[in-house]
Amino acid sequence: MEIGIIGLPMVGKTTLFNLLTHGREETSRFFSGRTDAHIGVARVPDRRLDFLSSLYRPRRTVYPQIKFIDVVGLMRGSSQGAGVGNQFLEAIRNADALLHVVRAFRSEEVPHVEGSLNPARDLSTVQTELLLADLELVEKRLERISASKKKKDSAVEEGVLLRCRQALEQELPLHTLELSPEEEAYLRGYMFLTQKPMLLVANVDEEQWRQGEYPGKRELVDWATAHGVPYLEVCGLLELEIDRLEPEDRRAFLQDLGLEETGIDRVARAAYRQLGLISFFTVGEDEVKAWQIPQGTPAREAAGKIHSDIARGFIRAEVVAYADLERLGSMAKAREEGLLRLEGKEYVVQDGDIITFRFNV
């Protein structure tokens, strides 16, 4: 699963990318002639895995992972070819979700591409470019359908595309449309940008972070609420400072700030949720591992994530809820309390389930 990081130039996208993936890319690389996207893998923190590892003391602990795509910042008019034009847009077509970084931080050393600081305006600029890019794609397809000799075969597709065009012309993202399963199927191949799940992240400076206030915050919060988009605030420079510390020093520093975790950890977990993913766990002395699956996955399909043979020879799943194991402190006590359940192949796996699959091949 991939998340594309988008926003105007010089808003902190690459800083967040490096923090999430522990890469060390130069933030100026796109201004030296490079316009390609860069992909990195981020570990998604989960305190439940930390607890399970302390309980089983395995040889290794495996956290869930998601990919982030760092792309060149778009400019006003990118959808019409300004700057590097649609190169940025095409780089995120295949992404499963988008993380939109908006600049709130003040800095005399980092110029603002628009000449002044205005987070609400910048949010609107990027969202407009996404809408225009989708509208261009819709209109091109409608033109091809209109010119086709087999227009009758495309009647349903044409109907849903006309609805898409109407929404986009009204500046409504396509995820606001209520679509039937058939209509969803027609649109799936287009990978529309405004149909993707999104996170909105404001990159603030340390003073803004400490005060919890900055110009334009209300507008960003209102937009996120209206569009059903999770909204987070991160201080990129502070996160960089935390990231450079040794683990013990990092914990002490976070305690001094009154924090239980970093902003980057919150972003990674929010991204995981926004992708519609949950985790189930397998445990033992060799390995404690989180397996990521879409919400609503049945047990037999979840077993296939581990190995196709387990799915093929599925007999049952032995399941304990994480909350029960944490409360009781051992699998033996969970069994004594009757909290170890036997589930069949149609059982829908829940987030935090600890599962042992029984199978025969």
Secondary structure, DSSP 8 states (H G I E B T S, - for coil): -EEEEE-STTSSHHHHHHHHHT----TTGGGGT----EEEEEE---HHHHHHHHHH--SEEE--EEEEEE-----TTGGGT-TTTTHHHHHTTT-SEEEEEEE----SSS--TTSS--HHHHHHHHHHHHHHHHHHHHHHHHHHHHH-TTGGGGHHHHHHHHHHHHHHHTT--GGGS---HHHHHHHHTT--GGGS-EEEEEE--HHHHHHT--TTHHHHHHHHHHHT--EEEE-HHHHHHHHTS-HHHHHHHHHHHT-SS-HHHHHHHHHHHHTTEEEEEE--SSEEEEEEEETT-BHHHHHHHH-HHHHHTEEEEEEEEHHHHHHHSSHHHHHHTT--EEE-TT-B--TTEEEEEEE--
